[in-house]
Amino acid sequence: EEICEVENQMAEQGIPQGSMQAVDSATQALQGVNNLHAELNSQLPVEMKKIYDAQGKMEGQVNTLTSSLQSIMAQLQQISNHQDKVVQAISDDSRTVGKSSYDENSLDINAESSHNSLDENSSDDDDKKDSHHCSHGQFRFKVPDEKSRLESLCQTSSVTKYNSTFQAAFVECTNVSEAEALSRYISGLKSQTKKYVELEELRVLRKAMKLAENYDNASFGSYHSSSSHHKSHNRDSSNKRNKRHHHSRHSRDRGSKQEKKAVTNAVEQRNILRRSVLCVESSQKTNIVSAQQVARSY
């Protein structure tokens, strides 16, 4: 209707017909634009909804990836903490094992040597000493009441059993110098290896003597350092109390001399053991074949 009115007005005003056609074309174009605009407005909510849905999915995926990343970081932290604990535990175990091994070796020296000395003296003092306990100076031990255990030990001639048996029989040992304990251990080991070499070949004796030498070196080194510190401390104390405690100083000096003598005896016994190895090796060369057969039977 509006177009018709416009055409009528143009006709009344004398406007040419070609101009009317141009107006019609422009009007149709405008109408097409309006239709396109309306169509776009109708499709816009649908497209916006698609965009919002895609954005929501992307945000969900981002949240999932963030959670996964946090979980992975937490697991990595746990693994790192566990590795640190394992490394620390291994380090602590190595130090503990080294310390416990040294303590056990020291205990073996004291227990084995002292108990072996008791076994040698028990045959002469059965009427004077109790069958279950025996005191010697500052030592106190529990002697096994089953003599068969000691007889079995002598028959098997095993250095390992020699160590374990006397360690089990050891009860307590206080205020005993390492030199005296070492002397007793070497004395017992000397007696044991004499029986051992009769049944086994020479390499077993070498192993036993090497063990005794290691004990000797380790114990003598620690005893020497502790003895030097002890003597220096005694000199400082005696300078301050030389008048009031003359008797105590004399007792300590006498004890130090006894310890030095014990160390000297231990070194001499070690030398004797080494010489005995050479003698035994020379005497056993002719019987090496039979000794190896007996060793294989064990």
Secondary structure, 3 states (H helix, E strand, C coil): CHHHHHHHHHHHCCCCHHHHHHHHHHHHHHHHHHHHHHHHHHHHHHHHHHHHHHHHHHHHHHHHHHHHHHHHHHHHHHHHHHHHHHHHHHHHHHHHHHHHHHHHHHHHHHHHHHHHHHHHHHCCCCCCCCCCEEEECCEEEECCCCHHHHHHHHHHCCHHHHHHHHHHHCCEECCCCHHHHHHHHHHHHHHHHHHHCCCCCHHHHHHHHHHHHHHHHHHHHHHHHHHHHHHHHHHHHHHHCCCCCHHHHHHHHHHHHHHHHHHHHHHHHHHHHHHHHHHHHHHHHHHHHHHHHHHHHC
